Amino acid sequence: MARPAASSTASGGASLLSIGQVLARLNPEFPDLTPSKLRFLEERQLISPARTASGYRKFSNADVERLRFILSIQRDHYLPLKVIRGYLDDLDAGREPTLPGGAPAPSPSMLSSERRLSRDELIREAGATANLLADAVSASLITPSDHYGDDAVSVLRALAELQRTGIEPRHLRGFRAAAERELGLIENALMPVSRRKDASSRARAAELAREIAGQLEVVRSSLIRSALSRLNS
């Protein structure tokens, strides 16, 4: 599969971008990305932007695509940065790693800006019906909007498949409550870090939140597998 380019280390070259220009490119897809987040990723050695003689960071197009790859995996797979760094190290070394759980990461060519689909486009792409979307919104499984992204497509497509087995959105109302309970756990765990108002602490809190969410997902998946094992025994 295609690989994200290794982060640039050369100080020269054309078309190098400032931090502000990088944010302008990536903020539409990743609105939480800030200069402090970029510095945090550099501190964790996931990216290595070039430096001018006066010390300013400069990013190549390859750096931007690597950032997009990192942020997409972090957002979509809830992986801690140390796992993403190990994954990228393996890619840079020419290996073919997989993400935890055995799933291959998406190709960087697939990590373009998230689409904006109308209601009708969402229904058509998910292979669903208008009634199913209305039921999903009523059950708080999909947030109503003028435009929908790929996440909504995935959820509605899954709901369409579940409907074929007799599972309706109304049966999944507890999922929203469970998600809110998990959010409460994460917020409580973040309190010691969240009390600090400096940029580095905010970046650390955001990373820790994703890491906790990923660990909760591991526990949830294990419980489901265990229950399925008992069901099949």
C-alpha positions in Angstrom: 0.0 0.0 0.0 1.1 3.6 -0.4 3.1 5.0 2.4 3.2 8.4 4.1 6.4 10.1 3.1 9.0 10.4 5.9 9.1 13.8 7.5 11.6 16.2 5.9 14.8 17.2 7.6 16.4 19.3 5.0 16.4 23.1 5.6 16.2 24.0 1.9 13.8 23.3 -0.9 10.9 25.0 -2.7 7.3 25.3 -1.6 8.0 25.0 2.1 5.1 26.1 4.3 4.9 28.0 7.6 2.9 26.7 10.5 0.1 29.1 9.6 0.0 27.8 6.1 -0.1 24.2 7.3 -3.0 25.0 9.7 -4.8 26.7 6.8 -4.6 23.5 4.8 -5.5 21.1 7.5 -7.9 22.9 9.8 -10.9 22.3 7.6 -10.4 18.6 8.2 -8.9 18.8 11.7 -10.4 21.9 13.4 -8.6 21.1 16.7 -5.2 21.3 15.1 -3.2 24.2 16.7 0.5 25.3 16.6 0.9 23.7 20.1 -0.4 20.4 18.7 2.1 20.6 15.8 4.9 21.3 18.3 3.7 18.4 20.5 3.8 16.0 17.5 7.4 17.2 16.8 8.4 16.6 20.4 7.0 13.1 20.1 9.2 12.6 17.0 6.3 11.8 14.7 7.3 14.7 12.4 10.6 16.5 11.7 9.9 19.8 9.9 12.8 21.7 8.4 14.2 24.8 10.2 15.3 28.1 8.8 18.6 29.7 9.9 16.6 31.7 12.4 14.9 28.6 13.8 11.4 28.9 12.2 9.7 25.6 11.3 9.0 24.9 7.6 6.9 22.1 6.3 7.1 20.4 2.9 4.1 18.9 1.1 5.3 15.5 2.3 5.2 16.7 5.9 1.6 17.9 5.4 0.6 14.5 4.0 2.3 12.7 6.9 0.5 15.0 9.3 -2.8 14.2 7.6 -2.1 10.5 7.9 -1.2 10.8 11.6 -4.2 12.9 12.5 -6.6 10.7 10.5 -5.4 7.5 12.2 -5.6 9.2 15.6 -9.1 10.4 15.0 -10.5 7.3 13.3 -8.8 4.6 15.3 -8.3 6.3 18.7 -4.6 5.2 18.9 -2.1 6.8 21.2 0.8 8.6 19.6 3.4 6.1 20.7 1.5 3.4 18.7 1.2 5.6 15.7 4.9 6.4 15.9 5.8 2.7 16.0 3.5 2.1 13.0 5.2 4.9 11.0 8.7 3.7 12.0 7.8 0.3 10.6 6.5 1.9 7.4 9.6 4.0 7.0 11.7 0.8 7.4 9.8 -0.8 4.6 7.8 -3.2 6.7 4.0 -3.9 6.3 2.6 -3.3 9.8 -1.0 -3.5 10.8 -2.9 -1.5 13.4 -3.8 -3.1 16.8 -6.5 -5.6 16.2 -5.1 -6.7 12.9 -6.8 -4.1 10.7 -4.6 -2.4 8.1 -4.4 1.3 8.2 -6.0 3.2 5.3 -3.7 4.3 2.5 -2.6 8.0 2.7 -4.3 8.4 -0.7 -7.6 7.6 1.0 -7.1 10.2 3.7 -8.4 13.2 1.8 -10.6 15.9 3.3 -13.8 14.4 4.6 -16.7 14.6 2.2 -19.8 16.8 2.8 -22.9 14.8 1.8 -26.4 16.0 1.6 -29.2 14.0 3.3 -30.2 12.3 0.1 -26.5 11.5 -0.8 -26.0 10.0 2.7 -29.1 7.8 2.3 -28.1 6.7 -1.2 -24.4 5.9 -0.3 -25.3 4.0 2.8 -27.9 1.9 1.0 -30.5 3.0 3.6 -33.9 4.6 3.6 -35.2 8.0 4.7 -37.2 6.3 7.5 -34.0 4.6 8.8 -32.1 7.9 8.9 -35.0 9.5 10.8 -35.1 6.6 13.3 -31.3 6.9 13.7 -31.6 10.6 14.4 -34.5 10.0 16.9 -32.3 7.4 18.7 -29.5 9.9 18.9 -27.2 7.7 16.9 -26.7 10.3 14.1 -26.8 14.0 14.7 -29.0 15.9 12.2 -27.1 18.2 10.0 -27.3 20.0 6.6 -24.2 18.0 5.5 -22.9 14.6 6.6 -19.4 13.1 6.6 -18.0 9.6 6.2 -18.6 8.7 9.8 -22.3 9.2 9.3 -22.2 7.0 6.2 -20.5 4.2 8.2 -23.0 4.4 11.0 -26.1 4.5 8.7 -24.7 1.7 6.6 -24.2 -0.4 9.7 -27.7 0.4 10.9 -29.0 -0.7 7.5 -27.2 -4.1 7.9 -28.5 -4.4 11.5 -32.0 -3.7 10.3 -31.9 -6.7 8.1 -31.3 -8.9 11.2 -34.3 -7.3 13.0 -32.2 -4.8 15.1 -33.7 -1.3 14.8 -32.2 2.0 15.9 -34.6 2.2 18.8 -33.0 -1.0 20.2 -29.7 0.9 20.4 -30.8 4.0 22.4 -28.6 2.7 25.2 -25.5 3.2 23.1 -25.8 7.0 23.4 -26.1 6.7 27.2 -23.2 4.4 27.4 -21.1 6.8 25.3 -22.0 9.7 27.7 -21.0 7.6 30.7 -17.6 6.8 29.0 -17.2 10.6 28.3 -17.7 11.2 32.0 -15.0 8.7 32.9 -12.6 10.4 30.5 -13.4 13.9 31.8 -12.8 12.8 35.4 -9.5 11.1 34.4 -8.4 14.3 32.6 -9.1 16.7 35.5 -5.5 16.8 36.9 -4.2 17.7 33.4 -7.1 20.0 32.4 -6.6 22.2 35.4 -3.4 23.5 33.7 -4.1 26.1 31.1 -0.9 26.1 29.2 -0.8 25.0 25.5 1.3 21.9 26.2 -1.1 20.7 28.9 -4.1 21.1 26.5 -2.3 19.1 23.8 -1.4 16.4 26.4 -5.1 16.3 27.6 -6.3 15.8 24.0 -3.8 13.0 23.5 -4.7 11.4 26.8 -8.4 11.5 26.0 -7.8 9.6 22.8 -5.6 7.1 24.5 -8.3 6.5 27.2 -11.0 6.2 24.6 -8.8 3.6 22.7 -8.3 1.5 25.9 -12.1 1.6 26.6 -12.7 0.4 23.1 -10.3 -2.5 23.8 -12.2 -3.5 26.9 -15.6 -3.2 25.2 -14.5 -5.3 22.2 -13.1 -8.0 24.6 -16.3 -8.2 26.5 -18.3 -8.6 23.3 -15.9 -11.3 22.0 -16.2 -13.1 25.4 -20.0 -12.9 25.2 -20.0 -14.3 21.7 -17.7 -17.1 22.7 -20.2 -18.1 25.4 -23.1 -17.8 23.0 -21.3 -20.2 20.5 -20.2 -22.7 23.1 
